[in-house]
Amino acid sequence: MPVYSYQARNIQGTIINGTLDAQTREEVVNSLRQRDYFPLKIEVDKKERDINIDLFNKVTLKDLSLFCRQFAFVIQSGTPMLRAVELSMQQTEKKKMKEILGRVHEKIQRGRSFSDSLRFEEDIPDLMINMIEAGEASGKLDYIMNELSEYYKKQYKQKQKVAQATLYPKIVIAFSCTIVAFLLTYVVPDFVKNLGALGGELPLPTKILMVTGEFAKSWFLVILAVVIAGICYKKFVLNKDPKYQLWAGKKSLQGRIFGSINRQLVAGRFANTLSVLTASGLGVIQSLEIAARVLENRYIEEKIDLAKEDIKKGHPIGKTLEDLEVFPNMLTQMITVGEETGALEEILKKTSEFYDGEVEAAIEKLVTIIEPILIVVLAFIVLIIVAALMLPMFNMMDAIKGI
């Protein structure tokens, strides 16, 4: 939401300067007139209009967890809200977080609530904003901030485990591609040139390898440009297309290996998020909406949107989610048990812990499967290259004997 600076005259004729958050200029005019001010000048605040683009200064899950923990500790001691934000701003080492808290501090000074001030920040998740709002309304903000800290800490650790598990295959694939490209570009051409000088005949595998190497060398920049263009198209165009998002979301849940892991990841995150949201006092419908967005899967989000209508009509949550055929049966059955026993929050927390363990075991299993597959693929590629080089060596020996 943009910030407008204004100059106005009150009933006494005094000139007043200030700023207002509003969607349009007309909203600012209406707001001023309600205060019996006569607007003289209204324009978008230049300070707020400046856009700071910093791709390497993003707020991470670790930053959010640390901030929530620090903020919870400060307000538990009875520190006023404005002072608590100020102390948190001084404690954080993240530049982006300092900037966010600085803007939040200014908005609180203007009379906005903490949660309302955070709504203007794109880097702050909706889940966090809604939970803080619920904490402010219930008077349990310190409890909510501690819950958020644990939640983001768990999400961060889970992402780290996935990243570490896939790091080795990525390194091996990148290193292998580099070695193969070097052999095709520099080693094979020189070798073939020496063989040609001796009058040897090139076998078909060597000719194919030679043509591949020459093509890669001659068209390297074009190939690189096409790859970069493809990545940019997927990131900035395709990933924003609703139809593609639906297709990709559905596809990610299919398949015996990756689909199974993704379903477990989704189930664990959904259970954990729903548990934290229900503990904060938010309604079921609002909790489902936020939990669906946290999953970052458009297909599941669309499905849950449909389920909300049935739940509003009084249908059981567990049975309604089970009919979507998106989540594992164990999750939906545990939600049903939680509804029947009145211990939904507790059961969701235990279910999320169960799926965290399942995901960790599944990732370890995936790594053990990927490693031998990579070795076999690399061995096959090396075999082809060695065969393409060895075959002409026999021809070279025949040529030397002939000389």
Disulfide bonds with the S-S distance in Angstrom:
none
